[in-house]
Amino acid sequence: MEIPAGQLALLDRLAREVPAIAELREAHLRDNDELLPHLLMADVARFVASFFAGGTGSLVPAPSDEALARTLALLDAGMGAGDESVDELVSVSFLENLEGEPYMPELVSRLGPNLGRELERRGAR
């Protein structure tokens, strides 16, 4: 199955700009023998969640404040790019995996406008 170009571009940029996500992608490729965007994005969600969960729940160490901010900024930019495949990837496999968690208010305060709007659209904010 061919990966939509926008999804591939976002995942490549996340891996390039956030070293821990590059590690997640390498482990993902070893485990799955191919890139499965929704599964990798769920790993990114667990990586972000680990920031708020005391460093647990991710295959890599919890992000620093800077890495968290960069990850959220890249996801926000992806949601604002006008690519439906990217919007679906981020909404379904990132935001949905974080909804209802006890740290959600703190996470919401760190989201950019595009991610915030998507949470409101989903009724999760």
Secondary structure, DSSP 8 states (H G I E B T S, - for coil): ----HHHHHHHHHHHHH-HHHHHHHHHHHHHHSS--HHHHHHHHHHHHHHHHTTT-SSSS----HHHHHHHHHHHHHHHTS--HHHHHHHIIIIIHHHTT-TTHHHHHTT--HHHHHHHHHHT--
